[in-house]
Amino acid sequence: GHRRKNWKVRKFVLRDDPAYLHYYDPAGGEEPLGAIHLRGCVVTAVEDMPDSKKYDVDNILFEIITANEIHYYLQAASSTERTEWIRAIQSASRTGK
C-alpha cells in the first residue's frame, strides 16, 4: 500500500509447512492472489511510516522483509491483532520449511 497510495483488504492464511503467508481476495475465490515466503524473514512492528496518512498509522502496521529483501507492509485490524500476527509469523519463519 505504501507504494500504490491505497490499501487493499486481503484475507491471509498463515502456513508453517512450508512457511508461507498466502493472501486471497476477501470476496471469495479458492486460488491465492499471491504468497510471501517466510523462511528466514524478519517481521517487525512499524510505528511511523513516511508519506502515510494519519489513518494508516494507528500503531497497527507491521513489515515483513523476506530473505530476498522484499518489503511488505501490512495493516492489522487492531494493535492486539498486530502483535498476534507478528508472533505467529516469527514462529513460522523459524520453524517452518
Secondary structure, 3 states (H helix, E strand, C coil): CCCCCCCCCCEEEEEECCEEEEEECCCCCCCCCEEEECCCCEEEEECCCCCCCHHHCCCCEEEEECCCCCEEEEECCCHHHHHHHHHHHHHHHHHCC
